[in-house]
Each structure stands twice: as C-alpha cells, then as structure tokens.
C-alpha cells in the first residue's frame, strides 16, 4: 500500500469514525471491509461516497428490482441479457430498454446502494483497508453522496446498541457542544437537535439521560452520532479556556501544559494496570486522532511518559491568533483526550473509565 493508505479493525475504529476520518481528510480511494462472512467495497471522491460501476453488485440490484416489485422478472432478465450481449452496464441496459425512466433507475440504484451498505454500521468487528488510488473515469461514477449524511442515516438505523454503548464515555463524563464550520450543513432531525439543545444544561451524561424525553437508549444513539460527527466532545473544566481566549504565548503554554498533565495521568493510570503495554494502547489512541489532522499537527508524538510533543515544529508556530483557529486547536486536544479515555474503557472497563474522568476534572483546577 502507499503512504496514504491505512488498515485497521472496526472493533477499535467504528464505522462512523472511519467514514468521518476519510471525509475530514478529503480522501479519494477505495475502502475494503471484510468480516461477518462478507466483503464490502466503498469508493470515495474527495471524502464523499461515490456510487460507481464495480462498487456494487449488479446481480443483487437486479434481484432487488424483482423482490420490491419494481419490475417483473421477465424485464429484469431481458435487461441482463441485453447488458451481456452489448457489453454494457446493467443500469445502461435498463434505461435503453425503456423499462424505467432514467431518473427512476438512478434513484432506485442509489437507494439500493446505501441500503446495502447500512448493515456495516452494526458490525462489531471487521478488517478494513483504505487505499488511495487514481480516480476512475467519471462516466463510471453514477452519483456522489454526502458522507456525513450517510453517517447520520446509518447511526439512526443501528440495531446493535452494545456497539453504541461501547464507544460512549462513562455516564459521569460531561460533554460540551462543538461548533465546527460544517455544522450548519448537517441535516439533523428534531430529536437530534433536541439533544444538542439540552446537552449544555446537563452536568453529565447520566444527568442528560435522566432529563431527555427520548429515553436513555435513543439519547445514547444521538450522543454517539454527535461525538462521531464532531458536534460534541468531552467538556473542559469550567475555569479552562475562558472567553475571550488567551492567545498569548503564556496562555497557549498553560493550556498545553494542563493538557499534557491529563495525558500523563491517563498513561500512568493505565500503565499501573497493564504495565508497559499501556504505552502501545496510548499510541494507538493518538494514531486514531493524528490521521485526521493536517500539518503541522500530524507531527504529534507520544513521549515515554505519556506526554505529547509537537515535532518538528514548536508549539508557538501554530499561530493561534484568532478565535476560530484557537477553537479548532482546543477541539483537537479534546479529541485526543476522548480517544485516550475510550482506550481506558475498552482496555479496563467502565469503572476505570469513570475513575479516570473524575480525576481529569480535577487536574489544573487550582491553577
């Protein structure tokens, strides 16, 4: 694979996180997922999902036309014969035979394609490989779909609540609403907007579950979506990053120092429980965030004491002298802490995660 490719498993990187990473980085290439006795391939163009020839099963699409009573089997079989004889795609033959109007054929195929991929959201584990590759001919790309919208729709339809719970912070954790530039373009439904509205008024997830009129499970579903779309993150202590932000070098150094105190605490905590392997666990958590970042933040490196360094650039080279860039920087720090806390949860369990979160809230309070 080339340097822009990577591999992993859905057991540690759930599908929404994987798709969002590809979208944020505006990657182009193919994603292959193998597991549950099946293989799925997804094409991306500049981070958006692309419906293209060779990236869906024409046979399954043909069967769908019959089972959904869209076309009689005789017309589907005639379309297949025509495609084979003329060496064209099934879609082209379908339109040329006049069995479906072009717009209807495109819509049915798009619906089939997304429904065929939807079960991936419930897969608890599966190997994946993303490989950047040259763009395929535009004539073979039938449609492009919004990746964030696909993520939202996929999470809404998830049935595996164990998977949702496994990647949520502990009930004692506090979350804050984040406002990335793309937030206004996401089409949240009424329940999702409702949770986003009441989130700032809940002192913890447990408190949110108690006041939410959706009930705990559906609220967890929404929180899972908000976290994996970058619309929510772990809350900073109230005395941190007060408005207006302190853009001075001293202010930035203080935030970085407090952040590293938290990273060091998490590392020491997990290392006490599992020994030297703790460093590998923390490195993997950092990798999950690092791959989403652009330069120079991709130069983040984990030290042997669990603290993080920015190489080869000094911290002050980030030029965080406006509020938007400052907010993005704080969001990155939050994502790293979320990844490390979730690593504690997956490695040690909920009780240890709750203990870590409780102690993190105290770090830096006296300064």
N, C-alpha and C positions, 0 to 999 in steps of 0.2 A: 504494500500500500504506500501511497505517497505521504508527504509530511502533513497534509491537510486531512488525513483520514484518521479515524479512531474506532475502537471497538469497546464493547462492554456487555453488561447484562442488565435486563430490566429489574432484576432483584435489587440492584443498588441504584439504578438510574431509571425511575419510572418513565413510561412513555411520554406523559405531558412535559416532563423536564427535558427529555431528549429532543422532542419536537421544538420546544421553545428555544433550546440552545441553538439548533440549526437555524431557526428563524432570526434570532438576535444577531447571529453572525453572518446572515445573508448568504448561507452556503448554497452551492449548486452541486448536485451529485445524487448518488443513489444510496438509500438506506435499506439494508437487508436484515430482516428479523427472522430468526429460526427458533422455533420452540412449539410446545403443545402439538407436536406431530405435524407441523405445517411450516411453510415459509412464505413471508410476505415481502414484497419489494415496493418501495415508495421513492418516487423521483421528486427532487426539489430544484427550483429555479430561483436563485436569489432569496432563498429562505422560504419561499411559498411552495405548497404542494402542487405538483403538476400531474395532470391526468394525461398519460401518453401511451402510445402504442408499445406493447411489450411489457407494460407495468400493470396489467390487469388480465384476467382470464377471459378470453372471448367465449370459451365454452360455457363458463359459469354465467356470463352475461346473456348468452343465448337461452340457457335454461331459465334464467330469471324472467325473460320475456314470456315464456310459456307458463311458469308457475304463478306469475302475477296476472295472468290472463290479459296481458298487453297485446300479444299476438297469438294466433293459433299455431300449433306445432308445424303445420304444413308450410306456412310462410317462413317460419324460422329455418326449417330445413332447406327451403328453396334459397334463402339468403346465404346459408352456409355453403351450399353448392356453388352459388354464383361467386362468392368470395374466393373459393378454392380454384374454380375454373379460370377466373380472371386475375388471380393472384393479387387480390386487393384485401383491404381490411374488412372485417365483418361490418363495421359501422358504415363504411362507404357503400358496401353492397346493400345494406338495409335502406339507406336513403335512395340509392339509384333504383332499387326495385319499387320504390314508392310505397312501401308498407308503413312507414312512419314519416311524418314531416321532419325536416332536419332539426328544428328546434326541439321537438318532442324527443327525437332519438338522442340528442345531446343531453337533455335533462334526465332521461331515464338512465343513460350510461353514467352520468355524474352521480346520481343518487345511488346506483348500484356500487360504484367505486368506493364512495365514502362509507356505505353500509358494510361493505366487505372488509374495510379496514377497522371499523369500530370495535370489534371484539378484542383487538390488540390492547385496548385500554385496561382490560380485565386480566391480562396475562401477568401472573406474579413473577415469572422469570422466563427469560429467553435471551439467547445470544444475539447481539446486533453488531453490525459493521457499517459504518458510514464511509463512503469512498467518493471523494471528489473526482469528477470525470468531465471530459469535454461535453459541451451541450449537444443534445440530439437535434436533428433537423426540426425546425419549427412546424413543418407540415405534419409531423408525428405527435405534436403536443396539442391535444384536443381542448384542454381547459386548464386554468390555474385557479386554485382555491386558497383563501386566506388561512394560513397555518394557525394563528391564534383562534380564529372562529372554529376551526376544526377541533382544536384542543377543548374549547368550551363545550362544543356539542358532544365530544367524546366523553368528557367527565360527567356531563348531565345524564348520559346513558349508562354509566358504570353500574355494575351489579356487585362487584367484588368490594364490599365495604371493609374487609380485612386489609386490603391493599391501601385503601384510603387512610384508614387509621394508622397503618404502619409508617406513613410518611407525614404525619401531623406532629407538631410539637406537643409536649405534655399539656394536660389540662391547666396546669398552673402558669403556663407561659402567657405573656402579654404580647399582643400584636399591635402593629400600627399600620395605618393606611399609607400606601405609597402612591405617588402620582407621576409615573413616567410619562414621557411625551406622547406615547401611543395610546394612553388610557382612554382618551376621548373617542378613539376609533373602534374600541371594542364594544360589541353589541351585547351588553349584559341584560338578562331578563329581570323581571320585577323582583323575584326572591333574591337574586344576586346583588342587585342594587340595595335592597333592604338590609342585607347583612353588612354590606360595605358602609351603610349609613350608621348602623348601631355599633359597629366594631369599636370606634373611639370611646364609646361610653361603657365598655366592659373592661373591668380591671384585669381579666384573664380569660382564657378560652372557656374555663369552667363557668365563669360568670356569663359569658356570651351564650353558652348553651342553655343556661337557665332562663335568660330573658328572650331568646329568639323564639318567635312564633312558628318557625319552621320545624322545631323539634331538634334533638341532638344530631341524628343521622344526616338529615338534609343540610343542617348548618355545617356539619363536618365536610360534606360534599362541596359546599360553596367555598369554605376556607381552603380546602385542598386546591380548588381552581384558582382562587385569588393568589395563593402562595406560588403556584407554578406558572402564573402569568405575570408575576412581579408586581401585583397590585396590593400586596400586603407582605409584611416581614416582621421579624422579632422587634419589639419596641425597645428603644434605648431608654435608660433611666431618665426620669423627668428633668434632672439637672444637667443632662448632656445636650449639646448642640442646641443651645437656646437661640431663638431669633432675636436680633439679626445674627447670622452666623459669624463666628470669629475667623476671618480669613487670614489673620496674621500668621507668621511662621510659628510663633509660640502656640497659638491656638491649634494649628494643624498638628504640631508635635504632641500636644496634650491629648488630642483625640486619638492619634496613632498609638501613643503610649498606653492609654486606657484600653484600646482595642487589643493590643498585644498582651496586656495583663490578663485579659479574658482568655485569649488563645492559649497562653501559658497555663492558666488554671485548668482549662479543659484537657490539655495534653497531660498535665501531671495527674489529673483525676483518672483518666482512662489508663495511663501507664501504670498507676498503682494497682489497677485491677487486672490488667492483662500483660504487663511487662513491656519489653522492647517493641512488641508488635504494635503498640499504641502509636508509634511514630508513622508506621505504614498506614494505619487507619486514618490519621490526620492528613497525611499526604494525599491519600485518595480523596478525602473530602475537599481539600484545597483544589485538586485537579478538576473536580466537578464544576467549580466556580471559575477557575482560571481559563478554561476552554471557551467561556462565554465572553471574555474580556478582550479588548483591543489593546494595542501597545500604548503606553509602556506598562500597563497594569498586568499584562501577561508575564512580566518578569517577577511576579511574586514568588518567593521561595520560602519553604519551611525550614527553620533552623532546628538544630538538635534539641533545643529546649522548648520547642512548640511555638516560639515566636515567629513572626513573618517579616521577611526583608523584601525590599523592592530593589531588584537588580536589573540592569546595571545603572539605573537612574536613581538619583537621590530623591527622597520623598518630596522635597520642596520644588522639584522640577515639574510637578503635576499642574502647577499654575491654576490653583483652585481659587480664582479671584472673582468669581461671580456665583450667584446663588444656585443656578442650575447645575454647574459643574460640581459645586460643593455637595448638592443633594445626591448627584449620581455617585460621588465618591462614598458618601455615607451609606448609600444603597449597597455598594459593593462590600463594604465592611459588614453590613447586616447579613448579606447573602453568605459570606464566609462563616460567620458565627452560626447561622441557621444550619449550614451544611455540617459543621463540626458537632453541633448539638444533636442533629439527627444521626450522626455517626455513633454518638454515645448511645442513643436509643436503640439503634439496630444491633449494636455490639453487646450492650449490657442490659437493656430493658428500660421500661418506663420509669421505674423507681429511681434509677441512677440518673436518667434524663431530668427528672423533676428536681433532684438534688443539685445537679449542675446549674439548671436555670435559676434556682433560688439563690445560689451563690454568685452567679454572674450579675444579678441585680444589685448586689452589694459592692461589687468591685468599682472603685472610682467614686463612690458616694461621698467620701469625706474630703475630696479634693475639688 
